Amino acid sequence: MGKQRRPGGGRKKSKPEYSADRNLAQQMEAAVLLYKDNMPLQAIADALSLNPIKVRKLLITAGVYESDTAKFVQQTFGSFRSTQSYSAAVTSTMSALRLSRPSVTSYLPYEKGVYFPEDAEAANISAGAERQRHYRAVVALRKDPCEENLWKCVVAFRGYKFKTMFGLPFAYTLKKGRGDEFTKELWIDRREDSKSLAWSSVMLAYHNIGKIGEVVDRPKALGDIRGVSYIYGLFYRFGLIDVPDEVKEKMAKR
């Protein structure tokens, strides 16, 4: 009998300290910092010893670079990716837009990043990508609490399991109208029948917040608004309001 191979044996890595994921994350962080200093892509590429196309891809993965071309490519790719594998969706996008494979992939985030457009359904992205989507939306809203960022949060969190003040779970969906854009109406799905929550009601409650992040004792403190119990749960998760400790306990128990 030959010598039995011991578990964990095999050829040792020549660079055990090297991590491709960590290296990518570091490059992305450096590119974002320089980009936020208003440096052009070529200057960032020179500073990081990278080519401009990779810099753009890093910034797209980080969610800070936007252009009409990038948005168009990502939306087209996303429409195919909902029913196709990644490679097949790239091929379909190439055909639809008459672009080369490198051109298409250069406008897509890295596969291990968030590579679906903002309106992609949660079922089509990984749990990690979904968490990144939530995180970015909440950070943007807290940095600039405006109607536009609040709506982006609503889009990012569709399908998420929220809790009411009494710990009852609920979620909402959004429907698309003309131009393939989401209509500003939240469909709450807590029981068998869905209830609609108008965007005007959400905004009315939003304007009734005294100070961002302050404790709001109960939903009615946001106004006598239809569906305010659901809005209360949304605002707490988005970081727009805080809730009393006893309410947090109820939300955590169920």
Summary of the structure (lengths in Angstrom):
residues: 254
radius of gyration: 22.4
end to end distance: 58.3
largest distance: 80.8
contacts: 679
relative contact order: 0.07
helix: 53%
strand: 9%
